[in-house]
Amino acid sequence: MSVRVGALVLLVAAPPQGAPEAITVSSARGTLRVPIAAERGYPAVSSARMSSLLAWETMASPPGMAVLRVTGQSFAFVLDAGYFRHEGHVYTLAAGPYIARDSLFLPLQFVTEYLPRLTARYRYDSGRWRLEELAAPAAATAPAAV
């Protein structure tokens, strides 16, 4: 949306079209609705809210960076930059993660697109705006000796 003030045109960020107010997150520990923030003009979710139900951990890192540990895997983010690193690869994001209200906010794209693709523990249902943490795969056992 734009607003004309004299000869100056101001662009006003509107909430993303079609995005709900929250995403539903479920795991063996329960179900939680996590609000979707759009304060920077794109949908993002609080890592702290997600980690209250999921096996996530945000780790201290050098200034300007954040590391998210999910099911033993590390995702390294540069704050306010449209990319992250994972297992030696760089992945592009539509918008950068940021810190607000003492929480790391991750672009919704990371949660709905990359997390299910890069880990075997998550499935995303776009029709229901639902992220599901799947059970850990059972450890393989050696066959019994005969």
N, CA, C and O atoms as a GROMACS GRO file, in nm:
protein
  584
    1MET      N    1   0.086  -0.116   0.000
    1MET     CA    2   0.000   0.000   0.000
    1MET      C    3   0.090   0.122   0.000
    1MET      O    4   0.196   0.120   0.064
    2SER      N    5   0.051   0.229  -0.070
    2SER     CA    6   0.128   0.352  -0.069
    2SER      C    7   0.038   0.467  -0.026
    2SER      O    8  -0.082   0.468  -0.052
    3VAL      N    9   0.098   0.564   0.038
    3VAL     CA   10   0.027   0.682   0.085
    3VAL      C   11   0.099   0.802   0.029
    3VAL      O   12   0.221   0.814   0.045
    4ARG      N   13   0.026   0.893  -0.039
    4ARG     CA   14   0.089   1.012  -0.096
    4ARG      C   15   0.078   1.126   0.004
    4ARG      O   16  -0.031   1.164   0.048
    5VAL      N   17   0.194   1.181   0.038
    5VAL     CA   18   0.201   1.297   0.127
    5VAL      C   19   0.272   1.406   0.048
    5VAL      O   20   0.395   1.405   0.036
    6GLY      N   21   0.195   1.501  -0.006
    6GLY     CA   22   0.254   1.602  -0.093
    6GLY      C   23   0.314   1.533  -0.213
    6GLY      O   24   0.247   1.456  -0.280
    7ALA      N   25   0.443   1.561  -0.240
    7ALA     CA   26   0.512   1.498  -0.351
    7ALA      C   27   0.583   1.370  -0.307
    7ALA      O   28   0.644   1.302  -0.389
    8LEU      N   29   0.574   1.338  -0.179
    8LEU     CA   30   0.642   1.221  -0.125
    8LEU      C   31   0.546   1.102  -0.118
    8LEU      O   32   0.434   1.116  -0.069
    9VAL      N   33   0.588   0.988  -0.165
    9VAL     CA   34   0.508   0.866  -0.157
    9VAL      C   35   0.571   0.776  -0.054
    9VAL      O   36   0.688   0.739  -0.065
   10LEU      N   37   0.493   0.739   0.048
   10LEU     CA   38   0.541   0.650   0.153
   10LEU      C   39   0.486   0.510   0.128
   10LEU      O   40   0.367   0.493   0.101
   11LEU      N   41   0.571   0.412   0.136
   11LEU     CA   42   0.526   0.274   0.123
   11LEU      C   43   0.502   0.221   0.263
   11LEU      O   44   0.590   0.230   0.349
   12VAL      N   45   0.385   0.167   0.287
   12VAL     CA   46   0.347   0.115   0.417
   12VAL      C   47   0.340  -0.037   0.408
   12VAL      O   48   0.269  -0.091   0.323
   13ALA      N   49   0.413  -0.104   0.496
   13ALA     CA   50   0.414  -0.251   0.493
   13ALA      C   51   0.278  -0.304   0.537
   13ALA      O   52   0.227  -0.267   0.643
   14ALA      N   53   0.222  -0.389   0.456
   14ALA     CA   54   0.095  -0.453   0.489
   14ALA      C   55   0.124  -0.598   0.526
   14ALA      O   56   0.224  -0.654   0.482
   15PRO      N   57   0.039  -0.659   0.607
   15PRO     CA   58   0.059  -0.800   0.640
   15PRO      C   59   0.060  -0.884   0.513
   15PRO      O   60  -0.008  -0.851   0.416
   16PRO      N   61   0.138  -0.992   0.511
   16PRO     CA   62   0.144  -1.077   0.392
   16PRO      C   63   0.006  -1.131   0.355
   16PRO      O   64  -0.071  -1.172   0.442
   17GLN      N   65  -0.024  -1.131   0.227
   17GLN     CA   66  -0.153  -1.180   0.179
   17GLN      C   67  -0.161  -1.331   0.197
   17GLN      O   68  -0.067  -1.403   0.163
   18GLY      N   69  -0.270  -1.379   0.250
   18GLY     CA   70  -0.292  -1.522   0.262
   18GLY      C   71  -0.228  -1.588   0.382
   18GLY      O   72  -0.252  -1.706   0.408
   19ALA      N   73  -0.146  -1.515   0.458
   19ALA     CA   74  -0.082  -1.575   0.575
   19ALA      C   75  -0.177  -1.568   0.694
   19ALA      O   76  -0.242  -1.466   0.716
   20PRO      N   77  -0.186  -1.677   0.770
   20PRO     CA   78  -0.273  -1.675   0.887
   20PRO      C   79  -0.208  -1.598   1.001
   20PRO      O   80  -0.094  -1.554   0.990
   21GLU      N   81  -0.280  -1.583   1.109
   21GLU     CA   82  -0.226  -1.514   1.227
   21GLU      C   83  -0.135  -1.604   1.308
   21GLU      O   84  -0.056  -1.555   1.389
   22ALA      N   85  -0.144  -1.736   1.290
   22ALA     CA   86  -0.064  -1.831   1.367
   22ALA      C   87  -0.041  -1.957   1.287
   22ALA      O   88  -0.113  -1.986   1.192
   23ILE      N   89   0.060  -2.032   1.327
   23ILE     CA   90   0.088  -2.163   1.272
   23ILE      C   91   0.068  -2.264   1.384
   23ILE      O   92   0.105  -2.237   1.499
   24THR      N   93   0.012  -2.378   1.353
   24THR     CA   94  -0.007  -2.483   1.453
   24THR      C   95   0.114  -2.574   1.451
   24THR      O   96   0.157  -2.620   1.345
   25VAL      N   97   0.170  -2.600   1.569
   25VAL     CA   98   0.287  -2.685   1.583
   25VAL      C   99   0.247  -2.802   1.671
   25VAL      O  100   0.186  -2.784   1.776
   26SER      N  101   0.282  -2.923   1.628
   26SER     CA  102   0.246  -3.039   1.709
   26SER      C  103   0.365  -3.134   1.722
   26SER      O  104   0.449  -3.144   1.632
   27SER      N  105   0.369  -3.201   1.834
   27SER     CA  106   0.471  -3.303   1.861
   27SER      C  107   0.411  -3.401   1.960
   27SER      O  108   0.295  -3.387   2.000
   28ALA      N  109   0.489  -3.499   2.000
   28ALA     CA  110   0.442  -3.596   2.100
   28ALA      C  111   0.416  -3.527   2.233
   28ALA      O  112   0.345  -3.581   2.318
   29ARG      N  113   0.472  -3.407   2.253
   29ARG     CA  114   0.455  -3.332   2.377
   29ARG      C  115   0.331  -3.243   2.378
   29ARG      O  116   0.299  -3.183   2.480
   30GLY      N  117   0.261  -3.235   2.266
   30GLY     CA  118   0.139  -3.155   2.262
   30GLY      C  119   0.126  -3.073   2.135
   30GLY      O  120   0.198  -3.094   2.037
   31THR      N  121   0.032  -2.980   2.139
   31THR     CA  122   0.003  -2.892   2.025
   31THR      C  123   0.003  -2.748   2.074
   31THR      O  124  -0.041  -2.719   2.185
   32LEU      N  125   0.053  -2.659   1.990
   32LEU     CA  126   0.067  -2.518   2.026
   32LEU      C  127   0.041  -2.432   1.904
   32LEU      O  128   0.083  -2.467   1.793
   33ARG      N  129  -0.030  -2.321   1.923
   33ARG     CA  130  -0.046  -2.223   1.814
   33ARG      C  131   0.057  -2.113   1.837
   33ARG      O  132   0.058  -2.048   1.941
   34VAL      N  133   0.143  -2.094   1.740
   34VAL     CA  134   0.250  -1.995   1.748
   34VAL      C  135   0.213  -1.877   1.659
   34VAL      O  136   0.194  -1.894   1.539
   35PRO      N  137   0.203  -1.757   1.718
   35PRO     CA  138   0.168  -1.640   1.638
   35PRO      C  139   0.271  -1.611   1.530
   35PRO      O  140   0.391  -1.632   1.549
   36ILE      N  141   0.223  -1.563   1.417
   36ILE     CA  142   0.311  -1.522   1.308
   36ILE      C  143   0.326  -1.371   1.316
   36ILE      O  144   0.228  -1.297   1.306
   37ALA      N  145   0.449  -1.327   1.333
   37ALA     CA  146   0.479  -1.184   1.338
   37ALA      C  147   0.501  -1.133   1.196
   37ALA      O  148   0.552  -1.205   1.110
   38ALA      N  149   0.462  -1.008   1.173
   38ALA     CA  150   0.486  -0.946   1.042
   38ALA      C  151   0.540  -0.805   1.062
   38ALA      O  152   0.523  -0.719   0.976
   39GLU      N  153   0.606  -0.783   1.175
   39GLU     CA  154   0.654  -0.649   1.209
   39GLU      C  155   0.761  -0.597   1.115
   39GLU      O  156   0.783  -0.476   1.110
   40ARG      N  157   0.828  -0.682   1.042
   40ARG     CA  158   0.930  -0.639   0.947
   40ARG      C  159   0.880  -0.649   0.802
   40ARG      O  160   0.958  -0.632   0.708
   41GLY      N  161   0.750  -0.675   0.786
   41GLY     CA  162   0.692  -0.680   0.652
   41GLY      C  163   0.690  -0.818   0.590
   41GLY      O  164   0.649  -0.834   0.475
   42TYR      N  165   0.733  -0.919   0.664
   42TYR     CA  166   0.728  -1.056   0.615
   42TYR      C  167   0.696  -1.147   0.733
   42TYR      O  168   0.726  -1.112   0.847
   43PRO      N  169   0.637  -1.264   0.708
   43PRO     CA  170   0.599  -1.354   0.818
   43PRO      C  171   0.720  -1.419   0.884
   43PRO      O  172   0.811  -1.467   0.816
   44ALA      N  173   0.719  -1.419   1.017
   44ALA     CA  174   0.827  -1.478   1.096
   44ALA      C  175   0.769  -1.537   1.223
   44ALA      O  176   0.662  -1.495   1.269
   45VAL      N  177   0.840  -1.634   1.282
   45VAL     CA  178   0.795  -1.696   1.406
   45VAL      C  179   0.907  -1.691   1.509
   45VAL      O  180   1.025  -1.692   1.475
   46SER      N  181   0.868  -1.686   1.635
   46SER     CA  182   0.963  -1.681   1.745
   46SER      C  183   1.022  -1.819   1.770
   46SER      O  184   0.949  -1.916   1.793
   47SER      N  185   1.153  -1.828   1.765
   47SER     CA  186   1.221  -1.953   1.795
   47SER      C  187   1.195  -1.996   1.939
   47SER      O  188   1.181  -2.115   1.967
   48ALA      N  189   1.187  -1.900   2.030
   48ALA     CA  190   1.160  -1.932   2.171
   48ALA      C  191   1.023  -1.998   2.186
   48ALA      O  192   1.010  -2.095   2.261
   49ARG      N  193   0.922  -1.947   2.117
   49ARG     CA  194   0.788  -2.008   2.125
   49ARG      C  195   0.789  -2.148   2.066
   49ARG      O  196   0.727  -2.240   2.121
   50MET      N  197   0.858  -2.166   1.955
   50MET     CA  198   0.865  -2.297   1.891
   50MET      C  199   0.938  -2.396   1.982
   50MET      O  200   0.896  -2.511   1.995
   51SER      N  201   1.047  -2.352   2.045
   51SER     CA  202   1.127  -2.442   2.127
   51SER      C  203   1.058  -2.480   2.257
   51SER      O  204   1.102  -2.573   2.326
   52SER      N  205   0.951  -2.409   2.293
   52SER     CA  206   0.878  -2.448   2.413
   52SER      C  207   0.808  -2.584   2.393
   52SER      O  208   0.772  -2.649   2.491
   53LEU      N  209   0.790  -2.626   2.268
   53LEU     CA  210   0.726  -2.753   2.239
   53LEU      C  211   0.818  -2.849   2.163
   53LEU      O  212   0.810  -2.970   2.180
   54LEU      N  213   0.904  -2.794   2.080
   54LEU     CA  214   0.990  -2.876   1.995
   54LEU      C  215   1.130  -2.888   2.055
   54LEU      O  216   1.167  -2.812   2.144
   55ALA      N  217   1.205  -2.984   2.005
   55ALA     CA  218   1.342  -3.006   2.052
   55ALA      C  219   1.438  -2.911   1.980
   55ALA      O  220   1.523  -2.954   1.902
   56TRP      N  221   1.421  -2.781   2.006
   56TRP     CA  222   1.505  -2.677   1.945
   56TRP      C  223   1.587  -2.611   2.053
   56TRP      O  224   1.547  -2.606   2.170
   57GLU      N  225   1.702  -2.561   2.015
   57GLU     CA  226   1.786  -2.486   2.108
   57GLU      C  227   1.855  -2.374   2.030
   57GLU      O  228   1.920  -2.399   1.929
   58THR      N  229   1.840  -2.252   2.078
   58THR     CA  230   1.911  -2.140   2.018
   58THR      C  231   2.039  -2.122   2.097
   58THR      O  232   2.036  -2.110   2.220
   59MET      N  233   2.151  -2.121   2.028
   59MET     CA  234   2.280  -2.116   2.094
   59MET      C  235   2.345  -1.979   2.078
   59MET      O  236   2.323  -1.908   1.980
   60ALA      N  237   2.427  -1.944   2.179
   60ALA     CA  238   2.504  -1.819   2.172
   60ALA      C  239   2.602  -1.830   2.056
   60ALA      O  240   2.655  -1.937   2.027
   61SER      N  241   2.624  -1.719   1.992
   61SER     CA  242   2.716  -1.716   1.880
   61SER      C  243   2.778  -1.578   1.873
   61SER      O  244   2.742  -1.490   1.952
   62PRO      N  245   2.871  -1.556   1.780
   62PRO     CA  246   2.930  -1.422   1.768
   62PRO      C  247   2.822  -1.317   1.742
   62PRO      O  248   2.715  -1.350   1.691
   63PRO      N  249   2.849  -1.191   1.776
   63PRO     CA  250   2.750  -1.085   1.750
   63PRO      C  251   2.707  -1.084   1.603
   63PRO      O  252   2.788  -1.101   1.512
   64GLY      N  253   2.577  -1.063   1.583
   64GLY     CA  254   2.524  -1.058   1.447
   64GLY      C  255   2.489  -1.194   1.390
   64GLY      O  256   2.447  -1.204   1.274
   65MET      N  257   2.506  -1.298   1.470
   65MET     CA  258   2.475  -1.433   1.423
   65MET      C  259   2.390  -1.506   1.525
   65MET      O  260   2.384  -1.466   1.641
   66ALA      N  261   2.324  -1.612   1.482
   66ALA     CA  262   2.248  -1.699   1.571
   66ALA      C  263   2.260  -1.841   1.517
   66ALA      O  264   2.261  -1.862   1.396
   67VAL      N  265   2.267  -1.937   1.608
   67VAL     CA  266   2.274  -2.077   1.569
   67VAL      C  267   2.155  -2.148   1.631
   67VAL      O  268   2.129  -2.136   1.751
   68LEU      N  269   2.085  -2.221   1.549
   68LEU     CA  270   1.969  -2.298   1.594
   68LEU      C  271   2.006  -2.445   1.583
   68LEU      O  272   2.048  -2.491   1.477
   69ARG      N  273   1.992  -2.520   1.693
   69ARG     CA  274   2.016  -2.664   1.693
   69ARG      C  275   1.880  -2.733   1.693
   69ARG      O  276   1.797  -2.712   1.782
   70VAL      N  277   1.859  -2.815   1.592
   70VAL     CA  278   1.734  -2.888   1.576
   70VAL      C  279   1.768  -3.034   1.552
   70VAL      O  280   1.836  -3.067   1.455
   71THR      N  281   1.721  -3.119   1.638
   71THR     CA  282   1.745  -3.264   1.628
   71THR      C  283   1.890  -3.296   1.596
   71THR      O  284   1.919  -3.379   1.510
   72GLY      N  285   1.982  -3.230   1.666
   72GLY     CA  286   2.124  -3.256   1.649
   72GLY      C  287   2.188  -3.189   1.530
   72GLY      O  288   2.307  -3.206   1.508
   73GLN      N  289   2.114  -3.113   1.453
   73GLN     CA  290   2.167  -3.043   1.337
   73GLN      C  291   2.176  -2.894   1.366
   73GLN      O  292   2.092  -2.839   1.437
   74SER      N  293   2.278  -2.830   1.310
   74SER     CA  294   2.297  -2.686   1.332
   74SER      C  295   2.259  -2.607   1.207
   74SER      O  296   2.291  -2.646   1.095
   75PHE      N  297   2.191  -2.496   1.231
   75PHE     CA  298   2.155  -2.401   1.126
   75PHE      C  299   2.213  -2.267   1.171
   75PHE      O  300   2.173  -2.214   1.274
   76ALA      N  301   2.306  -2.212   1.094
   76ALA     CA  302   2.373  -2.087   1.130
   76ALA      C  303   2.314  -1.972   1.049
   76ALA      O  304   2.314  -1.975   0.926
   77PHE      N  305   2.264  -1.872   1.120
   77PHE     CA  306   2.200  -1.756   1.057
   77PHE      C  307   2.283  -1.631   1.080
   77PHE      O  308   2.340  -1.612   1.187
   78VAL      N  309   2.289  -1.546   0.980
   78VAL     CA  310   2.341  -1.411   0.996
   78VAL      C  311   2.218  -1.324   1.011
   78VAL      O  312   2.130  -1.323   0.924
   79LEU      N  313   2.210  -1.250   1.122
   79LEU     CA  314   2.091  -1.169   1.148
   79LEU      C  315   2.069  -1.067   1.038
   79LEU      O  316   2.164  -1.004   0.990
   80ASP      N  317   1.946  -1.050   0.999
   80ASP     CA  318   1.903  -0.955   0.898
   80ASP      C  319   1.960  -0.984   0.759
   80ASP      O  320   1.959  -0.896   0.672
   81ALA      N  321   2.009  -1.106   0.737
   81ALA     CA  322   2.060  -1.144   0.605
   81ALA      C  323   1.973  -1.257   0.550
   81ALA      O  324   1.924  -1.341   0.626
   82GLY      N  325   1.952  -1.259   0.422
   82GLY     CA  326   1.864  -1.355   0.358
   82GLY      C  327   1.928  -1.487   0.323
   82GLY      O  328   1.910  -1.538   0.213
   83TYR      N  329   2.003  -1.545   0.418
   83TYR     CA  330   2.060  -1.677   0.394
   83TYR      C  331   2.094  -1.743   0.527
   83TYR      O  332   2.100  -1.677   0.631
   84PHE      N  333   2.118  -1.876   0.522
   84PHE     CA  334   2.168  -1.949   0.637
   84PHE      C  335   2.258  -2.061   0.588
   84PHE      O  336   2.256  -2.097   0.471
   85ARG      N  337   2.338  -2.114   0.680
   85ARG     CA  338   2.430  -2.224   0.648
   85ARG      C  339   2.386  -2.350   0.721
   85ARG      O  340   2.340  -2.345   0.835
   86HIS      N  341   2.400  -2.463   0.651
   86HIS     CA  342   2.366  -2.592   0.710
   86HIS      C  343   2.450  -2.700   0.642
   86HIS      O  344   2.444  -2.715   0.520
   87GLU      N  345   2.527  -2.774   0.719
   87GLU     CA  346   2.609  -2.884   0.670
   87GLU      C  347   2.691  -2.845   0.546
   87GLU      O  348   2.694  -2.918   0.447
   88GLY      N  349   2.758  -2.731   0.554
   88GLY     CA  350   2.848  -2.688   0.447
   88GLY      C  351   2.781  -2.626   0.326
   88GLY      O  352   2.850  -2.594   0.228
   89HIS      N  353   2.650  -2.609   0.329
   89HIS     CA  354   2.578  -2.548   0.217
   89HIS      C  355   2.516  -2.416   0.262
   89HIS      O  356   2.485  -2.398   0.380
   90VAL      N  357   2.498  -2.326   0.168
   90VAL     CA  358   2.432  -2.198   0.194
   90VAL      C  359   2.295  -2.201   0.126
   90VAL      O  360   2.284  -2.237   0.008
   91TYR      N  361   2.192  -2.163   0.201
   91TYR     CA  362   2.055  -2.162   0.150
   91TYR      C  363   2.000  -2.019   0.155
   91TYR      O  364   2.028  -1.945   0.249
   92THR      N  365   1.924  -1.982   0.054
   92THR     CA  366   1.868  -1.848   0.043
   92THR      C  367   1.733  -1.839   0.112
   92THR      O  368   1.650  -1.929   0.102
   93LEU      N  369   1.713  -1.728   0.182
   93LEU     CA  370   1.584  -1.698   0.245
   93LEU      C  371   1.526  -1.573   0.180
   93LEU      O  372   1.600  -1.488   0.131
   94ALA      N  373   1.395  -1.562   0.180
   94ALA     CA  374   1.329  -1.444   0.125
   94ALA      C  375   1.354  -1.322   0.211
   94ALA      O  376   1.349  -1.209   0.163
   95ALA      N  377   1.382  -1.344   0.340
   95ALA     CA  378   1.408  -1.236   0.435
   95ALA      C  379   1.496  -1.290   0.546
   95ALA      O  380   1.508  -1.412   0.563
   96GLY      N  381   1.559  -1.202   0.620
   96GLY     CA  382   1.652  -1.245   0.723
   96GLY      C  383   1.590  -1.264   0.860
   96GLY      O  384   1.490  -1.200   0.892
   97PRO      N  385   1.650  -1.350   0.941
   97PRO     CA  386   1.607  -1.365   1.080
   97PRO      C  387   1.649  -1.241   1.158
   97PRO      O  388   1.739  -1.168   1.117
   98TYR      N  389   1.583  -1.217   1.270
   98TYR     CA  390   1.615  -1.099   1.350
   98TYR      C  391   1.587  -1.127   1.497
   98TYR      O  392   1.519  -1.224   1.531
   99ILE      N  393   1.639  -1.042   1.582
   99ILE     CA  394   1.616  -1.051   1.725
   99ILE      C  395   1.516  -0.942   1.764
   99ILE      O  396   1.534  -0.826   1.729
  100ALA      N  397   1.413  -0.981   1.837
  100ALA     CA  398   1.314  -0.887   1.891
  100ALA      C  399   1.258  -0.948   2.019
  100ALA      O  400   1.237  -1.069   2.027
  101ARG      N  401   1.233  -0.864   2.117
  101ARG     CA  402   1.174  -0.910   2.244
  101ARG      C  403   1.248  -1.031   2.299
  101ARG      O  404   1.186  -1.127   2.344
  102ASP      N  405   1.381  -1.026   2.296
  102ASP     CA  406   1.468  -1.132   2.350
  102ASP      C  407   1.446  -1.267   2.283
  102ASP      O  408   1.468  -1.370   2.346
  103SER      N  409   1.404  -1.268   2.159
  103SER     CA  410   1.383  -1.393   2.087
  103SER      C  411   1.436  -1.382   1.945
  103SER      O  412   1.432  -1.276   1.884
  104LEU      N  413   1.486  -1.493   1.896
  104LEU     CA  414   1.524  -1.503   1.756
  104LEU      C  415   1.396  -1.528   1.676
  104LEU      O  416   1.323  -1.623   1.703
  105PHE      N  417   1.369  -1.442   1.578
  105PHE     CA  418   1.254  -1.461   1.490
  105PHE      C  419   1.307  -1.515   1.357
  105PHE      O  420   1.394  -1.456   1.294
  106LEU      N  421   1.251  -1.628   1.316
  106LEU     CA  422   1.290  -1.695   1.193
  106LEU      C  423   1.186  -1.670   1.086
  106LEU      O  424   1.066  -1.674   1.114
  107PRO      N  425   1.228  -1.645   0.962
  107PRO     CA  426   1.130  -1.631   0.855
  107PRO      C  427   1.044  -1.758   0.847
  107PRO      O  428   1.095  -1.869   0.858
  108LEU      N  429   0.916  -1.739   0.829
  108LEU     CA  430   0.825  -1.852   0.820
  108LEU      C  431   0.870  -1.949   0.711
  108LEU      O  432   0.849  -2.069   0.722
  109GLN      N  433   0.932  -1.898   0.607
  109GLN     CA  434   0.983  -1.980   0.498
  109GLN      C  435   1.078  -2.088   0.550
  109GLN      O  436   1.075  -2.201   0.503
  110PHE      N  437   1.164  -2.054   0.647
  110PHE     CA  438   1.257  -2.153   0.702
  110PHE      C  439   1.180  -2.269   0.765
  110PHE      O  440   1.214  -2.386   0.744
  111VAL      N  441   1.077  -2.236   0.843
  111VAL     CA  442   1.000  -2.336   0.916
  111VAL      C  443   0.916  -2.422   0.822
  111VAL      O  444   0.903  -2.543   0.844
  112THR      N  445   0.858  -2.362   0.721
  112THR     CA  446   0.764  -2.435   0.635
  112THR      C  447   0.829  -2.502   0.514
  112THR      O  448   0.778  -2.602   0.463
  113GLU      N  449   0.941  -2.448   0.469
  113GLU     CA  450   1.004  -2.500   0.348
  113GLU      C  451   1.134  -2.577   0.378
  113GLU      O  452   1.147  -2.693   0.340
  114TYR      N  453   1.228  -2.512   0.445
  114TYR     CA  454   1.360  -2.572   0.464
  114TYR      C  455   1.364  -2.677   0.574
  114TYR      O  456   1.424  -2.782   0.556
  115LEU      N  457   1.303  -2.650   0.687
  115LEU     CA  458   1.310  -2.745   0.798
  115LEU      C  459   1.258  -2.884   0.759
  115LEU      O  460   1.326  -2.982   0.786
  116PRO      N  461   1.141  -2.895   0.696
  116PRO     CA  462   1.095  -3.029   0.655
  116PRO      C  463   1.184  -3.092   0.548
  116PRO      O  464   1.198  -3.215   0.543
  117ARG      N  465   1.244  -3.011   0.463
  117ARG     CA  466   1.328  -3.063   0.355
  117ARG      C  467   1.465  -3.109   0.405
  117ARG      O  468   1.520  -3.206   0.354
  118LEU      N  469   1.520  -3.039   0.504
  118LEU     CA  470   1.656  -3.067   0.548
  118LEU      C  471   1.665  -3.160   0.669
  118LEU      O  472   1.773  -3.208   0.703
  119THR      N  473   1.553  -3.185   0.734
  119THR     CA  474   1.552  -3.280   0.846
  119THR      C  475   1.441  -3.381   0.821
  119THR      O  476   1.339  -3.349   0.759
  120ALA      N  477   1.461  -3.501   0.868
  120ALA     CA  478   1.359  -3.604   0.850
  120ALA      C  479   1.256  -3.602   0.963
  120ALA      O  480   1.164  -3.683   0.963
  121ARG      N  481   1.271  -3.510   1.057
  121ARG     CA  482   1.185  -3.509   1.175
  121ARG      C  483   1.064  -3.418   1.164
  121ARG      O  484   0.980  -3.416   1.254
  122TYR      N  485   1.050  -3.343   1.056
  122TYR     CA  486   0.939  -3.248   1.046
  122TYR      C  487   0.864  -3.266   0.916
  122TYR      O  488   0.921  -3.298   0.811
  123ARG      N  489   0.733  -3.243   0.925
  123ARG     CA  490   0.646  -3.245   0.808
  123ARG      C  491   0.559  -3.120   0.818
  123ARG      O  492   0.511  -3.084   0.925
  124TYR      N  493   0.539  -3.054   0.704
  124TYR     CA  494   0.458  -2.933   0.702
  124TYR      C  495   0.338  -2.954   0.612
  124TYR      O  496   0.352  -2.998   0.498
  125ASP      N  497   0.219  -2.923   0.663
  125ASP     CA  498   0.093  -2.932   0.589
  125ASP      C  499   0.050  -2.789   0.556
  125ASP      O  500  -0.002  -2.719   0.642
  126SER      N  501   0.072  -2.747   0.431
  126SER     CA  502   0.044  -2.608   0.393
  126SER      C  503  -0.106  -2.577   0.393
  126SER      O  504  -0.144  -2.462   0.415
  127GLY      N  505  -0.189  -2.675   0.370
  127GLY     CA  506  -0.334  -2.653   0.370
  127GLY      C  507  -0.389  -2.620   0.508
  127GLY      O  508  -0.487  -2.548   0.522
  128ARG      N  509  -0.324  -2.674   0.610
  128ARG     CA  510  -0.369  -2.652   0.748
  128ARG      C  511  -0.275  -2.562   0.828
  128ARG      O  512  -0.299  -2.538   0.946
  129TRP      N  513  -0.167  -2.511   0.765
  129TRP     CA  514  -0.067  -2.428   0.834
  129TRP      C  515  -0.021  -2.501   0.960
  129TRP      O  516  -0.026  -2.446   1.070
  130ARG      N  517   0.025  -2.626   0.942
  130ARG     CA  518   0.060  -2.711   1.056
  130ARG      C  519   0.199  -2.772   1.036
  130ARG      O  520   0.226  -2.836   0.933
  131LEU      N  521   0.286  -2.752   1.134
  131LEU     CA  522   0.418  -2.815   1.138
  131LEU      C  523   0.412  -2.927   1.240
  131LEU      O  524   0.374  -2.906   1.355
  132GLU      N  525   0.450  -3.047   1.197
  132GLU     CA  526   0.444  -3.162   1.284
  132GLU      C  527   0.584  -3.219   1.305
  132GLU      O  528   0.657  -3.246   1.210
  133GLU      N  529   0.620  -3.237   1.432
  133GLU     CA  530   0.746  -3.303   1.465
  133GLU      C  531   0.716  -3.453   1.470
  133GLU      O  532   0.632  -3.498   1.548
  134LEU      N  533   0.786  -3.529   1.388
  134LEU     CA  534   0.763  -3.673   1.380
  134LEU      C  535   0.846  -3.745   1.486
  134LEU      O  536   0.944  -3.690   1.536
  135ALA      N  537   0.807  -3.866   1.518
  135ALA     CA  538   0.881  -3.945   1.615
  135ALA      C  539   1.021  -3.973   1.561
  135ALA      O  540   1.041  -3.987   1.441
  136ALA      N  541   1.117  -3.982   1.653
  136ALA     CA  542   1.254  -4.014   1.614
  136ALA      C  543   1.256  -4.154   1.554
  136ALA      O  544   1.188  -4.244   1.604
  137PRO      N  545   1.334  -4.173   1.448
  137PRO     CA  546   1.340  -4.307   1.390
  137PRO      C  547   1.399  -4.404   1.491
  137PRO      O  548   1.490  -4.370   1.568
  138ALA      N  549   1.347  -4.525   1.490
  138ALA     CA  550   1.396  -4.627   1.582
  138ALA      C  551   1.540  -4.663   1.543
  138ALA      O  552   1.573  -4.671   1.425
  139ALA      N  553   1.623  -4.684   1.644
  139ALA     CA  554   1.762  -4.722   1.618
  139ALA      C  555   1.765  -4.861   1.556
  139ALA      O  556   1.693  -4.951   1.598
  140ALA      N  557   1.849  -4.876   1.457
  140ALA     CA  558   1.862  -5.006   1.391
  140ALA      C  559   1.931  -5.103   1.488
  140ALA      O  560   2.026  -5.066   1.556
  141THR      N  561   1.882  -5.222   1.491
  141THR     CA  562   1.943  -5.323   1.578
  141THR      C  563   2.012  -5.428   1.492
  141THR      O  564   1.967  -5.460   1.382
  142ALA      N  565   2.120  -5.480   1.544
  142ALA     CA  566   2.194  -5.584   1.472
  142ALA      C  567   2.116  -5.715   1.479
  142ALA      O  568   2.054  -5.743   1.582
  143PRO      N  569   2.119  -5.794   1.375
  143PRO     CA  570   2.048  -5.922   1.379
  143PRO      C  571   2.113  -6.012   1.484
  143PRO      O  572   2.233  -6.006   1.508
  144ALA      N  573   2.032  -6.095   1.545
  144ALA     CA  574   2.081  -6.187   1.649
  144ALA      C  575   2.170  -6.293   1.586
  144ALA      O  576   2.145  -6.340   1.475
  145ALA      N  577   2.274  -6.329   1.658
  145ALA     CA  578   2.365  -6.432   1.610
  145ALA      C  579   2.295  -6.568   1.618
  145ALA      O  580   2.221  -6.594   1.713
  146VAL      N  581   2.318  -6.652   1.521
  146VAL     CA  582   2.255  -6.782   1.517
  146VAL      C  583   2.352  -6.887   1.566
  146VAL      O  584   2.318  -7.006   1.570
   0.00000   0.00000   0.00000
